[in-house]
């Protein structure tokens, strides 16, 4: 009887913990879906003017429209596109009609493309401000000789292009930027694995409950000596 009671206490305690973890992940899933929905709504909102002093916390994903002209030169950030393969994001300096110079992420070109012409003067484009968090301890330093960067490092790229540390990711333009294809900001890269975690915890809870029952039945069937 004591053995059965012990297994029952351990089994119910472990089951309660695993179920709590599963329901906690369901709650986190609801919260994350709400956050993503808010970001999607912010991304798709009507573009406004470029703020005077935008910041990464307050203005990330902010839709902005600017008019002006592209400067000479650009940076290439190595990326990969599904069904296309390796290529580069093209980051160019852009001077607005108000005299401010920022960076524009124009979009993607295949890796074999070498000649990236600057768009004509007096253009209008809209997109979203972004401060990507792509740098970690494993990110290589940019190859300045080959003009190849391995992540979008806003402060470092701004220093290289002599612009404000502001990156506008293009969405719509008043011109054809071919061969560059825009890669607008979206929420597809935001991790949301809480459903998988919840399923894992609930599965472990079911296994734990089954094992507890099996041990109790085995104990009760064991002949007493």
C-alpha positions, 0 to 999 in steps of 0.5 A, spaced: 500 500 500 505 504 501 509 503 494 502 504 491 501 511 495 508 513 493 507 512 486 501 515 486 504 521 489 510 522 484 505 520 478 500 526 480 506 531 482 509 530 475 503 530 471 501 536 474 508 539 473 508 537 465 501 539 464 502 546 467 508 547 463 504 545 457 498 550 459 504 555 460 506 554 453 499 555 450 498 562 454 505 564 451 502 562 444 496 566 445 501 572 447 506 571 441 500 571 436 498 577 439 504 580 438 505 578 431 498 581 429 500 587 432 507 588 428 503 585 422 498 591 423 504 596 424 507 594 418 501 594 413 499 601 416 499 608 412 506 610 411 508 617 414 514 621 414 521 620 416 521 621 424 526 626 426 530 621 431 527 614 430 529 609 435 530 601 434 525 600 440 520 605 438 520 605 431 522 598 429 517 596 423 514 603 422 512 605 415 515 611 412 515 614 405 521 618 403 522 622 396 529 624 394 535 621 390 540 615 391 547 616 392 553 612 389 555 606 391 552 600 395 553 595 400 552 587 399 549 583 404 550 575 403 543 572 404 539 566 401 532 565 398 528 559 397 528 556 390 533 561 388 539 560 392 545 565 394 544 572 393 545 579 396 541 584 399 543 591 396 544 597 401 544 604 398 545 611 401 539 615 400 538 623 400 531 625 402 529 632 399 530 634 406 537 633 406 538 627 410 542 621 408 539 614 410 540 607 408 535 603 403 535 596 403 533 595 396 532 588 396 535 582 393 539 580 387 542 573 385 549 572 387 552 572 379 549 579 378 555 584 378 552 591 375 547 594 380 545 601 377 543 607 381 535 608 380 534 615 377 534 622 381 527 624 384 524 618 386 519 616 392 519 609 396 516 607 402 517 601 406 519 600 414 524 602 418 528 596 421 534 595 426 535 587 424 539 583 430 543 579 425 550 580 429 552 574 433 559 572 436 559 567 429 558 573 424 564 574 420 567 581 419 565 584 412 570 583 407 571 590 405 575 588 399 570 584 395 564 589 398 561 583 402 557 583 408 554 577 412 549 581 416 546 587 416 549 591 422 546 598 421 551 602 425 557 599 421 554 600 415 552 607 416 559 609 418 561 605 411 556 609 407 557 616 411 549 616 413 545 616 419 544 609 422 537 609 419 535 603 415 529 603 411 527 596 407 523 598 401 516 595 399 513 600 394 517 604 389 515 609 384 520 606 379 523 599 377 529 597 380 530 591 376 535 587 377 533 588 384 527 585 387 524 588 394 524 584 400 519 587 404 519 587 412 514 581 414 514 577 421 516 570 418 522 571 421 519 572 428 520 565 432 514 562 434 515 555 437 510 555 443 505 550 439 510 545 438 513 546 446 506 545 448 505 539 444 511 536 447 509 537 454 502 534 453 505 528 450 510 527 456 504 528 461 500 523 457 507 518 457 508 520 464 501 518 466 501 511 462 507 509 466 505 511 473 499 507 471 503 501 469 508 501 475 502 501 479 498 495 476 505 492 476 506 493 483 499 491 485 500 484 481 507 482 484 506 477 489 507 478 496 513 474 499 
